[in-house]
Amino acid sequence: MTLEDLSEASGITWSYIAQVEVGRRNVGVDNMHVLAQGLGLTLRDLL
């Protein structure tokens, strides 16, 4: 899955996801939940 795919599935910008991926930004629980849903996972499974 590309950043663009995850961005489309989650509604979070690809640039934010990229910054989280490389450790430049911290991600809050709410956004983790949204990203997990975009990946087809529960938050528990993502963590």
Secondary structure, DSSP 8 states (H G I E B T S, - for coil): --HHHHHHHHSS-HHHHHHHHTTSS---HHHHHHHHHHTT--HHHH-
